[in-house]
Amino acid sequence: MPTTRATTEERSAVRTLLRLWPYVRPVRARLFTAAFVAVVASCTGLVIPLVLKWMVDGPVAGRDPAGVWLGALYLLLLGIAEAVLFGIRRWLVARPLSHVEAEMRADLYRRLQRLPVAFHDRWASGQLLSRGTTDLMLLRMFLAFPLTFLLVNGVTILVGVVIMLLQDWVLGLVILGPAIPVMWTCVVFERRYAQVARRAQDQVGDLTTLVEESVLGIRIIKGFGRHRSQARAFRRLSGTLRGTELRKARLLATIWGVIVTLPEVAIGAALALGAVRVADGDLSAGTLVAFLSTALALRWPVDSIGFLLAMSQEAATATERYFEVMDEEPEDSAADGRAAGAEPVPGEATPRRRGQATPRPAGTDTGLRFESVRFRYPDAPPGSPPLLAHIDLHIRPGESMALVGATGSGKTTLTALVPRLHEVTSGRITLNGVDITAMPREELRAKVAVAFEEPTLFSTSVGENVLMGAADGAGKGDLDRALAVAQADFAHALPQGTDTRVGEQGLSLSGGQRQRLALARAVVGRPQFLVLDDPLSALDVHTEAAVEAALRQVLADTTALIVAHRPSTVLLADRVALLSGGRIAAVGTHHELLRSNAEYAQLMSGEQEDSR
């Protein structure tokens, strides 16, 4: 998947993190208040050295016990005030930041539901899961800690330096000596750490994908004895991630070494110079104590720069990864863009606008119609031929059309165009004369029901899985009718009947049972148009015959397009369309095509593998 390997080019972490502002804006008052409280708390700590100076030069030098006790009381009160203020800051940010994380996760989920199937075909599920879990956790941590303390520590260092310079400018310049090398180290570290952080977070997504696939495919792994190869793949990815994390640790250790060592050397030099000046009488002992206490109070703000920058870079990378998904064009926008700038149909002088109908004789534009439909996948190599070209097909109202073709001929892709799981490259598809791109997707998918060859069930009850295909308000009568049509009465014999929960992907059921429930889901809503992708492939002969008998009653009142591989399924349809070379090569009844079309006769004879 190309987007998960996006290079960390010269990008501003600040500009990237500013994209979080729409989420932060509703809670900005509490966050700004928390930052102000943290600044006050930190600056309160800088008052302690000034109290120490007063104590040393006053009560201690004057041997005044009462003054010493008073100074001790001041120090205790300042310490309590600092602790209370930091506690208030934590209370202020806890609730709003959990709200920000929840909103971002909800928006990500909504966007994933609206993105086209082509997007999900490109992206590994583990990469999406890591964006919705690990990345959002990093962003919450950034908003809770580094965002505030980069500001707080910056203000604290600035105030502390001013205090030291006011106490003694010579010692202040000694302390400021390491500033330039520390700043240069931070700049270099930030650039290098950003690249490694992006690599690590992508590798977490890869590892998540492998674990997810191993869990969902556990039957295949055990059935073929592939647990050792999966374990080797896991160790390989895990080792790669470990190496990247060690690289991050080395970078962090390097900057921390520089940031800790140079200021410590400066403090030592200031101590030596200050002691000499106190001995010479040029500096009071209280001033030296206050100066060194201030310098030591700044150790934490300075030492924390390294990991605060590291967390900020990880948050910037997490923000990039989050908005890689959020910036993808959802289905509605993608459709509008396609309609406005659709690829022209060869031989057509002026492309039709979306929803603009071409005049036809009365009664010929009803049902399901494909008009000069071409399709090629958006990520297909430039210049490659389309998978489907010049598809012209008309399924009359109430008619069932079987779609037959060889392996890779594009049958499944053609059926996916009807509910707009993919967008046509050019041409158009109409339902009762209305271009499907002119319909809201909800309206289109309320009219068109789909059953796929590979049925997908969710980790919920049998009844909820089936009624997913019905409008709100559907009841037990609709459920029972759909189960009867699909010959899925086995559901009533489950431990809790139709309230029995099926496992993830419905793997607690057999393939035939899952396929029948998927068929029941397709027919439960009594759709006007039905698209079935070889819906009976996993059924035994007797069950298939029973399902076909019940399905004929449904098809009598429905316009249907059925992908078929076996003669028994073809016989469900009124007519048959042969898809060959990306075109509709022939249309007729089953018996007509058997007599007149050699390719169709060969497909039906079973001489050629007829899976997709």
Buried (B, 14 or more C-beta within 10 A) or exposed (E): BEBBEEEBEEEEBEEBBEBBEEBBEEBEEBBEBBBBBBBBBBBBBBBBBBBBBBBBBBBBEEEBEEBBEBBEEBBEEBEEBBEEBBEBBBEBBEEBBEBBBEBBBEBBEEBBEBBBBBBEEBBBBBBBBBBBEBBBEBBBBBBBBBBBBBBBBBBBBEBBBEBBBEBBEEBBEBBBBBBEEBEEBBEEBBEBBBBBBBBBBBBBBBBBBBBBBBEBBEEEBEEEEBEEEBEEBBEEBEEBBEEBBEBBEEBBEBBBEBBBEBBBEBBEBBBEBBBEBBEEEEBBBBBBBBBBBBBEBBBEBBBBBBBBBBBBBBBBBBBBBBBBBBEBBBBEEBBEEBBEEBBEBEEEEEBBEBBEEEEEEEEEBBBBBBBBBBBBBBEEEEEEEBBBBBBEBBBBBBBBBBBBBBEEBBBBBBBBBBBBBBBBBBBBBBBBBBBBBBBEBEEBBBBBBBBBBBBEBEEEBBBBBBBBBBEEEBEEEBBBBBBEBBBBEBBEEBEEEBEBBBEEBBBBBEBBBBBBBBBBBBBBBBBBBBBBBBBBBBBEEEBBEEBBEBBEEBBEEBBBBBBBBBBBBBBBBBBBBBBBBBBBBBBBBBEBBBEEBEBBEEBBEEEEEBEB
